[in-house]
């Protein structure tokens, strides 16, 4: 894909994080956008930024777990813009918890947003994407769609599913003109943890709060804020994704940490977690930036083992 100019892009989860920055960067390249998010306040903030550019923007406050809203997104896109050229299935959530403590409702909530809605959106948008010369489907998985960690079973399940679905679809449609991409972000500084449904016992062990290196209790708010503040900027992540789309990269890895973890998993699938710290030494300045977050994770793991 040579250019995004005069194209129409649909972006889910556009109220903040990567989705918001995808919308802004596309608008800067004269791409018309349809943005949707479940959070009306943050969606409006994205829309206000985009209105500064000389493009057409449609903003829809939708919960994509509901079938009627998925249809609304397609119908409104075609009504307001007559076509669709790019679909960014970007919306995502997490529900950190041990599997046995995770409720069925939270399991369904995470899977419905991360995977089921993505599949339904792909199903109804794909016939329209395949009508045009230069089009692309961009589905966001995660590096957690390649590696696994404790207390993230539902997130891993949904993101592994996105990976399998997208890469399988890419092979199925390899002779078609449409580009199909699977995105694997590493640690991106978003509000995904702050907005998560976190198990009340996730940061506690034996009814005591997990402590940081200074022996202070770690709160969920601090955990989420640390995750946001120590990650790659969503703007940089969005630029990497859009560059990958232009270059027609089937797999788009976002961040050196994502690349390192993917390499470690390929080298030693059963023991990749032991290899990652050594590979991180090759990107030492980058690793230092994430040191605070690494300390929080280590505190949690130590507490769980004690």
C-alpha positions as CSV (number, residue, x, y, z in Angstrom):
1,X,0.0,0.0,0.0
2,X,1.6,3.2,-1.2
3,X,-0.5,5.8,0.6
4,X,-3.4,6.3,3.0
5,X,-4.5,9.5,1.3
6,X,-8.3,9.7,0.5
7,X,-8.8,6.2,1.9
8,X,-11.4,5.3,4.6
9,X,-10.1,3.6,7.8
10,X,-12.3,2.0,10.5
11,X,-10.6,1.8,13.9
12,X,-12.0,0.1,17.0
13,X,-10.8,1.0,20.4
14,X,-10.0,4.5,19.1
15,X,-10.7,6.4,22.4
16,X,-7.1,6.0,23.7
17,X,-3.8,4.2,23.3
18,X,-2.8,2.8,20.0
19,X,-6.2,3.1,18.5
20,X,-6.3,6.9,19.2
21,X,-2.8,7.3,17.7
22,X,-3.6,5.3,14.6
23,X,-6.6,7.6,14.0
24,X,-4.5,10.7,14.5
25,X,-1.6,9.5,12.3
26,X,-4.0,8.4,9.5
27,X,-5.7,11.8,9.7
28,X,-2.4,13.5,9.3
29,X,-1.9,11.5,6.1
30,X,-5.3,12.7,4.8
31,X,-7.1,9.5,5.5
32,X,-10.7,9.6,6.4
33,X,-11.5,7.8,9.6
34,X,-14.4,6.0,11.3
35,X,-13.6,5.7,15.0
36,X,-15.4,3.8,17.6
37,X,-15.0,3.1,21.3
38,X,-17.1,2.1,24.3
39,X,-15.9,5.1,26.3
40,X,-17.8,8.1,25.0
41,X,-15.6,10.7,26.9
42,X,-12.3,9.4,25.4
43,X,-13.8,8.9,22.0
44,X,-14.9,12.5,22.0
45,X,-11.4,13.6,22.9
46,X,-10.0,11.6,19.9
47,X,-12.6,13.2,17.6
48,X,-11.8,16.7,18.7
49,X,-8.1,16.1,17.8
50,X,-9.0,14.7,14.4
51,X,-11.4,17.5,13.6
52,X,-8.3,19.7,13.2
53,X,-7.3,17.9,10.1
54,X,-9.0,18.4,6.7
55,X,-10.6,14.9,6.6
56,X,-14.0,13.3,7.2
57,X,-14.5,11.8,10.6
58,X,-17.3,9.7,12.0
59,X,-17.3,8.8,15.7
60,X,-19.5,6.1,17.1
61,X,-19.9,5.2,20.8
62,X,-20.4,1.4,20.6
63,X,-20.1,-1.7,22.6
64,X,-18.9,-4.2,20.0
65,X,-20.0,-7.2,22.1
66,X,-23.5,-6.5,20.8
67,X,-24.3,-7.8,17.3
68,X,-26.5,-4.9,16.4
69,X,-23.6,-2.5,17.1
70,X,-21.3,-4.4,14.7
71,X,-23.9,-4.0,12.0
72,X,-24.3,-0.3,12.9
73,X,-20.5,0.3,12.4
74,X,-20.6,-1.2,8.9
75,X,-23.9,0.6,7.9
76,X,-22.8,4.0,9.2
77,X,-19.4,3.6,7.5
78,X,-20.9,2.9,4.1
79,X,-23.6,5.6,4.6
80,X,-21.2,8.4,5.5
81,X,-18.2,7.4,3.4
82,X,-19.5,5.0,0.6
83,X,-16.6,2.6,1.0
84,X,-14.0,1.1,3.4
85,X,-10.3,0.6,2.7
86,X,-8.8,-0.3,6.0
87,X,-10.2,-2.1,9.1
88,X,-8.1,-1.9,12.3
89,X,-9.5,-4.4,14.8
90,X,-7.6,-2.8,17.6
91,X,-10.0,-2.9,20.7
92,X,-8.6,-5.0,23.5
93,X,-9.0,-5.7,27.2
94,X,-7.3,-7.8,29.9
95,X,-8.5,-9.7,32.9
96,X,-5.4,-10.7,35.0
97,X,-6.3,-13.5,37.3
98,X,-5.6,-17.1,38.1
99,X,-7.8,-19.3,36.0
100,X,-9.6,-20.8,39.0
101,X,-10.4,-17.3,40.4
102,X,-11.6,-16.0,37.0
103,X,-15.4,-15.8,36.7
104,X,-17.2,-17.0,33.6
105,X,-18.5,-13.5,33.0
106,X,-15.0,-12.0,33.0
107,X,-13.8,-14.9,30.7
108,X,-16.6,-14.1,28.3
109,X,-16.1,-10.3,28.5
110,X,-12.4,-10.6,27.5
111,X,-13.0,-13.1,24.7
112,X,-16.0,-11.3,23.4
113,X,-14.0,-8.1,22.9
114,X,-10.6,-9.4,22.0
115,X,-11.7,-12.2,19.6
116,X,-15.4,-12.7,19.0
117,X,-16.1,-9.1,18.0
118,X,-12.9,-9.1,15.8
119,X,-14.1,-12.2,13.9
120,X,-17.6,-10.7,13.4
121,X,-16.3,-7.4,12.2
122,X,-13.9,-9.2,9.8
123,X,-16.8,-11.3,8.5
124,X,-19.1,-8.4,7.6
125,X,-16.4,-5.9,6.4
126,X,-14.3,-8.4,4.4
127,X,-16.6,-8.5,1.3
128,X,-16.4,-4.7,1.0
129,X,-12.6,-4.6,1.6
130,X,-12.2,-7.1,-1.2
131,X,-14.0,-4.9,-3.7
132,X,-11.3,-2.2,-3.8
133,X,-7.8,-2.2,-5.3
134,X,-5.7,-1.2,-2.2
135,X,-7.2,-2.4,1.0
136,X,-6.0,-4.0,4.3
137,X,-7.3,-5.8,7.3
138,X,-5.2,-5.2,10.4
139,X,-5.9,-7.4,13.5
140,X,-4.2,-6.8,16.8
141,X,-2.9,-9.8,18.6
142,X,-0.1,-9.4,21.1
143,X,3.3,-10.8,22.0
144,X,1.1,-12.7,24.5
145,X,-0.4,-14.4,21.4
146,X,3.1,-16.1,21.0
147,X,4.4,-16.5,24.6
148,X,2.6,-17.3,27.8
149,X,2.9,-16.0,31.4
150,X,1.0,-17.0,34.7
151,X,-2.3,-15.5,35.6
152,X,-3.3,-14.4,32.0
153,X,-5.1,-17.5,30.7
154,X,-8.0,-15.6,29.2
155,X,-5.9,-12.9,27.6
156,X,-3.5,-15.5,26.1
157,X,-6.5,-17.6,24.8
158,X,-8.0,-14.6,23.0
159,X,-4.8,-13.3,21.5
160,X,-3.6,-16.8,20.4
161,X,-7.0,-17.1,18.8
162,X,-6.5,-13.8,17.0
163,X,-3.1,-14.9,15.8
164,X,-4.5,-18.2,14.4
165,X,-7.5,-16.7,12.8
166,X,-5.6,-13.9,11.1
167,X,-2.6,-15.9,9.9
168,X,-5.0,-18.7,8.7
169,X,-7.1,-16.1,6.9
170,X,-4.0,-14.6,5.3
171,X,-3.1,-17.9,3.8
172,X,-6.6,-18.5,2.6
173,X,-6.7,-15.2,0.8
174,X,-3.1,-15.1,-0.4
175,X,-4.2,-14.8,-4.0
176,X,-6.5,-11.9,-3.4
177,X,-5.4,-8.2,-3.5
178,X,-6.3,-7.5,0.1
179,X,-3.4,-7.1,2.6
180,X,-3.9,-9.0,5.9
181,X,-1.7,-8.1,8.8
182,X,-1.4,-9.5,12.4
183,X,0.1,-7.1,14.9
184,X,2.1,-8.2,17.9
185,X,2.7,-5.3,20.3
186,X,5.0,-5.7,23.2
187,X,4.8,-3.4,26.2
188,X,3.0,-0.3,25.0
189,X,2.1,2.5,27.5
190,X,-1.7,2.4,27.4
191,X,-4.5,2.3,30.0
192,X,-5.2,-1.3,29.3
193,X,-4.2,-2.4,32.8
194,X,-6.0,0.5,34.5
195,X,-9.2,-0.4,32.6
196,X,-8.8,-4.2,33.3
197,X,-11.0,-6.4,35.3
198,X,-8.3,-7.5,37.8
199,X,-8.8,-10.3,40.3
200,X,-9.0,-8.7,43.8
201,X,-6.4,-11.2,45.0
202,X,-4.0,-10.6,42.0
203,X,-1.7,-8.4,44.1
204,X,-2.1,-10.2,47.4
205,X,-0.7,-13.3,48.9
206,X,-1.9,-14.8,52.2
207,X,-4.2,-11.7,52.6
208,X,-1.1,-9.4,52.5
209,X,-0.4,-6.9,49.7
210,X,2.5,-7.6,47.4
211,X,5.4,-5.3,48.3
212,X,7.7,-3.3,46.1
213,X,11.5,-3.1,46.5
214,X,11.0,-0.5,49.3
215,X,8.6,-2.8,51.1
216,X,5.6,-0.6,50.3
217,X,2.3,-2.2,49.3
218,X,1.6,-2.3,45.5
219,X,-1.9,-1.1,44.6
220,X,-3.7,-2.0,41.4
221,X,-3.7,1.7,40.6
222,X,0.1,1.9,40.9
223,X,0.5,-1.3,39.0
224,X,-1.6,0.1,36.1
225,X,0.0,3.5,36.1
226,X,3.5,1.9,36.2
227,X,2.6,-0.2,33.2
228,X,1.3,2.8,31.3
229,X,4.3,5.1,32.2
230,X,7.0,2.6,31.4
231,X,5.8,1.4,28.0
232,X,6.5,2.5,24.4
233,X,4.5,5.6,23.5
234,X,1.3,4.6,21.6
235,X,2.2,7.2,19.0
236,X,5.4,5.4,18.2
237,X,3.6,2.1,18.2
238,X,1.0,3.5,15.7
239,X,3.7,4.7,13.4
240,X,5.4,1.2,13.4
241,X,2.0,-0.4,12.6
242,X,1.3,2.0,9.7
243,X,4.8,1.6,8.3
244,X,4.3,-2.2,8.4
245,X,1.0,-1.8,6.5
246,X,2.7,0.3,3.8
247,X,5.4,-2.3,3.5
248,X,2.8,-5.2,3.5
249,X,4.4,-7.0,6.4
250,X,2.2,-9.9,7.3
251,X,3.5,-10.0,10.9
252,X,4.1,-6.6,12.5
253,X,6.1,-6.7,15.8
254,X,5.9,-3.5,17.8
255,X,8.8,-2.9,20.2
256,X,12.2,-4.6,20.7
257,X,10.8,-6.5,23.7
258,X,8.2,-8.1,21.4
259,X,10.9,-9.1,18.9
260,X,13.2,-10.4,21.7
261,X,10.4,-12.5,23.2
262,X,9.4,-13.9,19.9
263,X,13.1,-14.9,19.1
264,X,13.4,-16.5,22.6
265,X,10.3,-18.5,22.1
266,X,11.5,-19.8,18.7
267,X,14.9,-20.7,20.0
268,X,13.7,-22.6,23.1
269,X,9.9,-23.0,23.2
270,X,10.0,-24.8,26.6
271,X,12.5,-22.5,28.4
272,X,12.1,-19.1,26.7
273,X,11.5,-17.2,29.9
274,X,15.0,-18.1,31.1
275,X,16.5,-16.8,27.8
276,X,14.8,-13.4,27.7
277,X,16.9,-11.6,30.3
278,X,20.1,-12.5,28.4
279,X,18.6,-11.3,25.1
280,X,17.5,-8.1,26.8
281,X,21.2,-7.3,27.5
282,X,21.5,-6.8,23.7
283,X,19.1,-3.9,24.0
284,X,20.3,-2.6,27.4
285,X,19.2,1.0,27.2
286,X,15.7,-0.2,26.3
287,X,15.7,-2.7,29.1
288,X,16.6,0.0,31.7
289,X,13.5,2.0,30.7
290,X,11.4,-1.0,31.6
291,X,13.3,-1.8,34.8
292,X,10.6,-0.3,37.1
293,X,7.9,-2.5,35.5
294,X,10.2,-5.5,35.7
295,X,10.6,-5.0,39.4
296,X,6.8,-4.8,39.9
297,X,6.4,-8.1,38.1
298,X,9.2,-9.8,40.0
299,X,7.6,-8.6,43.3
300,X,4.3,-10.2,42.3
301,X,6.0,-13.5,41.2
302,X,8.1,-13.7,44.4
303,X,5.0,-13.1,46.5
304,X,3.0,-15.8,44.7
305,X,5.8,-18.3,45.3
306,X,6.2,-17.6,49.0
